[in-house]
Amino acid sequence: MPCGTDAQGTHGLIANGAGRTLPFSKLRWITLVGGGQQEFEGWGNPDNMRHFLNGSIAGYGGVKDAEIEFIYNTIGPEEGLMHRHTTPR
């Protein structure tokens, strides 16, 4: 399951770089995941996203207090629902 970062949300943060810190001390990411939590976690994506967003982007901007929240099933049915609704009775 691919995951990515919205360019509009990060270019302003990381473009400053060059030793400058961001003008805030806390950063909260809200990550929309199209599929279910089980599959997303199975691929190790939460750890990868935490490392990228909190470590690489927030860390590069000098923000030490960064957290990420995952919201699952944002574009599709919940896991198991599709199977339940398509199984012949």
C-alpha positions as CSV (number, residue, x, y, z in Angstrom):
1,M,0.0,0.0,0.0
2,P,1.7,3.2,-1.1
3,C,1.9,6.2,1.2
4,G,3.1,9.7,0.6
5,T,3.4,13.2,1.9
6,D,1.4,16.1,0.5
7,A,3.8,18.4,-1.1
8,Q,1.8,21.5,-0.2
9,G,2.1,20.6,3.4
10,T,5.9,20.1,3.5
11,H,7.6,22.3,0.9
12,G,7.1,25.4,3.1
13,L,8.6,23.6,6.0
14,I,11.7,22.0,4.5
15,A,12.5,24.7,2.0
16,N,13.7,27.0,4.8
17,G,16.4,24.5,5.9
18,A,20.0,25.8,5.8
19,G,20.3,26.0,9.6
20,R,17.1,27.9,10.2
21,T,14.5,26.6,12.6
22,L,10.8,26.7,12.2
23,P,8.9,29.4,14.1
24,F,7.0,26.9,16.3
25,S,7.9,24.3,18.8
26,K,5.1,21.7,18.3
27,L,4.0,19.9,15.1
28,R,1.0,17.6,14.7
29,W,0.6,15.5,11.6
30,I,-2.8,14.0,10.6
31,T,-2.2,11.2,8.1
32,L,-5.1,9.9,6.0
33,V,-4.7,6.2,5.2
34,G,-6.9,4.9,2.4
35,G,-6.9,1.3,3.6
36,G,-7.2,-0.6,6.8
37,Q,-5.0,-0.4,9.8
38,Q,-3.9,-4.0,9.8
39,E,-2.6,-3.9,6.2
40,F,-0.9,-0.5,6.7
41,E,0.8,-1.8,9.9
42,G,1.7,-5.1,8.2
43,W,3.9,-3.3,5.7
44,G,5.7,-1.3,8.5
45,N,4.3,2.0,7.2
46,P,3.6,3.7,10.6
47,D,7.2,3.4,11.6
48,N,8.4,4.6,8.2
49,M,6.0,7.6,8.3
50,R,7.0,8.5,11.9
51,H,10.7,8.4,10.9
52,F,10.1,10.5,7.8
53,L,7.7,13.1,9.2
54,N,8.9,13.4,12.8
55,G,12.6,12.6,12.3
56,S,13.4,13.9,8.9
57,I,11.1,16.8,8.3
58,A,10.3,18.0,11.8
59,G,13.9,17.3,13.0
60,Y,15.3,19.1,10.0
61,G,13.3,22.2,10.9
62,G,14.4,22.0,14.6
63,V,11.0,20.9,15.9
64,K,11.5,18.5,18.8
65,D,7.8,18.0,19.8
66,A,6.2,16.2,16.8
67,E,3.5,13.6,16.8
68,I,1.6,11.8,14.1
69,E,-2.0,10.5,14.1
70,F,-3.2,8.0,11.5
71,I,-6.9,7.9,10.3
72,Y,-7.7,4.7,8.5
73,N,-10.2,3.7,5.8
74,T,-10.5,7.2,4.4
75,I,-11.3,6.2,0.8
76,G,-12.7,2.7,1.0
77,P,-14.8,0.3,3.0
78,E,-13.5,-1.1,6.3
79,E,-11.6,-4.3,6.3
80,G,-14.0,-7.3,6.0
81,L,-17.1,-5.2,5.1
82,M,-16.7,-5.7,1.4
83,H,-16.5,-9.5,1.9
84,R,-19.5,-9.6,4.1
85,H,-21.6,-7.6,1.6
86,T,-20.6,-9.6,-1.5
87,T,-20.9,-13.1,0.0
88,P,-24.0,-14.9,-1.4
89,R,-26.6,-15.7,1.2
